[in-house]
Amino acid sequence: LLINPAAGSRSLLRVVDGAGNQPGFAVDLNVTNFDQAFKDATTTYAIVEFFAHWCPACRNYKPQYEKVARLFNGANAAHPGIIFMTRVDCADTINTKLCDKFSVTHYPSLYWGPPSKFVGGGWDGKDEKSEIRFIDDGRTADRLLKWINSQLGSSYKLEDEKHENGHVTHSNVSDPGQIAQALYDVEEATIIAFDMILENKMVKPESRGTLIKFMQLMVSHHPSRRCRRGTADILVNFDDLYLSKKHGLLDKFGICGKEAPRGYWTFCRGSTNDTRGFSCGLWVLLHSISVRVEDGESQMAFTTTCDFIHQFFNCEECSEHFYNMCSRVSTPFSSKREYVLWLWTAHNEVNKRLKNTEESLKTSDPKFPKTIWPTKRLCPTCYNNHNQNEESSSIDWNHDEVFKFLSSYYGNQLVSLYKEKDEEQIQIKNNAVSEQVLQSTNALVVPAGAALAIAAASCLFGALAWFWRSRQKNRKPRRS
Ligand SMILES: Cc1cc2nc3c(=O)[nH]c(=O)nc-3n(C[C@H](O)[C@H](O)[C@H](O)COP(=O)(O)OP(=O)(O)OC[C@H]3O[C@@H](n4cnc5c(N)ncnc54)[C@H](O)[C@@H]3O)c2cc1C
């Protein structure tokens, strides 16, 4: 029996069950590995199917369950990082006590909950507050997926396929719908960026302000709701966490909360593990912030991003080259359009440079060669001259169309797909954050961080943008 302890990771192993059946997508667990598997799971939710191998209905149910597990488990999952799908054979005597703990009375029985709640957990059907729930309508694949969709507010379909990087030669010229998958990558890139900053102890007195400003930008304009909220939580506690050197506490907070998936790349997955990933996710983060800022914030977003990349992106060549491009800007940006188009042009300058380097050194990802972007196929109207070769050194761009395209691609196509936490939890968090604000006396944190965090926790992001801007205008000079 095989089980990958990093249950949610990309390399989830297929399992051969005791009866020598074909490997499946659902992961077979037993009492010896049950707790560990859920401790290690990086998904937001888990499902456990309790079955008995002698039960004919369970044998018939297995292909149904597998159809759903295919969507969420394994290297080819269409929706990785969301649900860890498992099964336990209650007819195996070593599992008797485990099945008793979940009050399993008939087979198959399905349970749903956050992975951590299954660790040492159980279910007796009486505790209404239990986060583990009995799935009362999952008898076919269709019905189980419908039940899942009703929980998550999602619209997954049994036919969904992984955004397959390899199915066309030039994947980055293909399906515009793929960008919807990028939200998880943006979250992961955010987590990695902040992990690196902490691990490498990159926050110095001279770079602290840049980090705070970038986090403020994220609180208002990160496309992921849980990253906005996680960042707000950290900002509120920023002084405690950094000045008191309690860096370990940051793990407790999590820049994108604790539920954001780790170990997956979907939109940014390269054809090998050492291409794409983080740097692609970082670009998508920067673009998605750029299309969300207000006109009046564009210059601040530009300088903050330039400083952040310069001080915290620890690819030296990348950060220096990017900063050079920043330094060439002589007139302050007065509109979001200008900033969005500048970032797009800067990215294309990097693409152009890397295209030559990668071609000569043969280091490109064969399935993702660098191109001037967007290609004609992705945005035909971005090109004034439809006959012009995309490789041409001076493409006649229709900048209005490019701006429209970028605003949609990185804006409303890139949004949080998961369901909001329940209202009660938000309220608790909201109260906790408000408490912090009342107690805080730090001039920097209160206006810039805590106030944002309250709004973030309340999900009032429209109000937040207005509130923040008015604060920015009225902000008193910092205490030295
Ligand atoms: C700020 C920054 C500077 C970098 N500088 C360097 C460097 O100097 N040297 C180096 O070797 N690597 C550099 N990198 C890494 C490099 O740019 C790529 O991220 C990496 O090679 C992975 O490429 P990719 O194929 O995933 O596409 P990426 O270039 O990472 O792009 C990610 C996605 O963004 C979209 N995209 C592509 N071009 C544009 C555009 N012009 N505007 C908007 N969206 C676009 C595409 O959908 C693409 O798949 C830098 C990364 C960043 C974030």
The ligand as an SDF file (V2000), in Angstrom:
LIG
                    3D

 53 58  0  0  0  0  0  0  0  0999 V2000
    9.9450   41.2710  -12.3890 C   0  0  0  0  0  0  0  0  0  0  0  0
   10.6100   40.0900  -13.0810 C   0  0  0  0  0  0  0  0  0  0  0  0
   11.7750   40.2780  -13.7870 C   0  0  0  0  0  0  0  0  0  0  0  0
   12.4180   39.2010  -14.4090 C   0  0  0  0  0  0  0  0  0  0  0  0
   13.5910   39.3700  -15.0510 N   0  0  0  0  0  0  0  0  0  0  0  0
   14.2660   38.3070  -15.5610 C   0  0  0  0  0  0  0  0  0  0  0  0
   15.5660   38.4400  -16.1340 C   0  0  0  0  0  0  0  0  0  0  0  0
   16.0990   39.5470  -16.2030 O   0  0  0  0  0  0  0  0  0  0  0  0
   16.1990   37.3230  -16.5770 N   0  0  0  0  0  0  0  0  0  0  0  0
   15.6110   36.0820  -16.4940 C   0  0  0  0  0  0  0  0  0  0  0  0
   16.2180   35.0930  -16.8950 O   0  0  0  0  0  0  0  0  0  0  0  0
   14.3770   35.9250  -15.9720 N   0  0  0  0  0  0  0  0  0  0  0  0
   13.6980   36.9970  -15.5100 C   0  0  0  0  0  0  0  0  0  0  0  0
   12.4590   36.8290  -14.9410 N   0  0  0  0  0  0  0  0  0  0  0  0
   11.7820   35.5280  -15.0640 C   0  0  0  0  0  0  0  0  0  0  0  0
   11.1230   35.4310  -16.4620 C   0  0  0  0  0  0  0  0  0  0  0  0
   10.5790   36.6680  -16.8540 O   0  0  0  0  0  0  0  0  0  0  0  0
    9.9820   34.4110  -16.4980 C   0  0  0  0  0  0  0  0  0  0  0  0
    9.1220   34.6440  -15.4100 O   0  0  0  0  0  0  0  0  0  0  0  0
   10.4360   32.9770  -16.4470 C   0  0  0  0  0  0  0  0  0  0  0  0
   11.3840   32.7370  -17.4620 O   0  0  0  0  0  0  0  0  0  0  0  0
    9.2270   32.0370  -16.6630 C   0  0  0  0  0  0  0  0  0  0  0  0
    8.6400   32.3370  -17.9210 O   0  0  0  0  0  0  0  0  0  0  0  0
    7.1870   31.9240  -18.3310 P   0  0  0  0  0  0  0  0  0  0  0  0
    7.2300   31.2110  -19.6350 O   0  0  0  0  0  0  0  0  0  0  0  0
    6.5180   31.2110  -17.2340 O   0  0  0  0  0  0  0  0  0  0  0  0
    6.3880   33.2860  -18.6140 O   0  0  0  0  0  0  0  0  0  0  0  0
    6.4850   34.6240  -17.8100 P   0  0  0  0  0  0  0  0  0  0  0  0
    7.3400   35.5870  -18.5560 O   0  0  0  0  0  0  0  0  0  0  0  0
    6.8170   34.3780  -16.4070 O   0  0  0  0  0  0  0  0  0  0  0  0
    4.9930   35.1600  -17.9130 O   0  0  0  0  0  0  0  0  0  0  0  0
    3.9370   34.5880  -17.1730 C   0  0  0  0  0  0  0  0  0  0  0  0
    2.6770   34.7080  -17.9830 C   0  0  0  0  0  0  0  0  0  0  0  0
    2.3760   36.0750  -18.1650 O   0  0  0  0  0  0  0  0  0  0  0  0
    1.7830   36.2800  -19.4550 C   0  0  0  0  0  0  0  0  0  0  0  0
    2.6030   37.2830  -20.1500 N   0  0  0  0  0  0  0  0  0  0  0  0
    3.6890   37.1050  -20.9200 C   0  0  0  0  0  0  0  0  0  0  0  0
    4.1420   38.2880  -21.3540 N   0  0  0  0  0  0  0  0  0  0  0  0
    3.3350   39.2330  -20.8450 C   0  0  0  0  0  0  0  0  0  0  0  0
    3.2740   40.6500  -20.9500 C   0  0  0  0  0  0  0  0  0  0  0  0
    4.1380   41.3290  -21.7070 N   0  0  0  0  0  0  0  0  0  0  0  0
    2.3150   41.3080  -20.2880 N   0  0  0  0  0  0  0  0  0  0  0  0
    1.4030   40.6570  -19.5550 C   0  0  0  0  0  0  0  0  0  0  0  0
    1.3910   39.3080  -19.4320 N   0  0  0  0  0  0  0  0  0  0  0  0
    2.3450   38.6040  -20.0730 C   0  0  0  0  0  0  0  0  0  0  0  0
    1.7610   34.9480  -20.1480 C   0  0  0  0  0  0  0  0  0  0  0  0
    0.4770   34.3730  -19.9850 O   0  0  0  0  0  0  0  0  0  0  0  0
    2.7760   34.1390  -19.3910 C   0  0  0  0  0  0  0  0  0  0  0  0
    2.4740   32.7630  -19.4010 O   0  0  0  0  0  0  0  0  0  0  0  0
   11.8240   37.8970  -14.3240 C   0  0  0  0  0  0  0  0  0  0  0  0
   10.6300   37.7140  -13.6030 C   0  0  0  0  0  0  0  0  0  0  0  0
   10.0230   38.8040  -12.9850 C   0  0  0  0  0  0  0  0  0  0  0  0
    8.7540   38.5830  -12.1910 C   0  0  0  0  0  0  0  0  0  0  0  0
  1  2  1  0
  2  3  1  0
  2 52  2  0
  3  4  2  0
  4  5  1  0
  4 50  1  0
  5  6  2  0
  6  7  1  0
  6 13  1  0
  7  8  2  0
  7  9  1  0
  9 10  1  0
 10 11  2  0
 10 12  1  0
 12 13  2  0
 13 14  1  0
 14 15  1  0
 14 50  1  0
 15 16  1  0
 16 17  1  0
 16 18  1  0
 18 19  1  0
 18 20  1  0
 20 21  1  0
 20 22  1  0
 22 23  1  0
 23 24  1  0
 24 25  2  0
 24 26  1  0
 24 27  1  0
 27 28  1  0
 28 29  2  0
 28 30  1  0
 28 31  1  0
 31 32  1  0
 32 33  1  0
 33 34  1  0
 33 48  1  0
 34 35  1  0
 35 36  1  0
 35 46  1  0
 36 37  1  0
 36 45  1  0
 37 38  2  0
 38 39  1  0
 39 40  1  0
 39 45  2  0
 40 41  1  0
 40 42  2  0
 42 43  1  0
 43 44  2  0
 44 45  1  0
 46 47  1  0
 46 48  1  0
 48 49  1  0
 50 51  2  0
 51 52  1  0
 52 53  1  0
M  END
$$$$
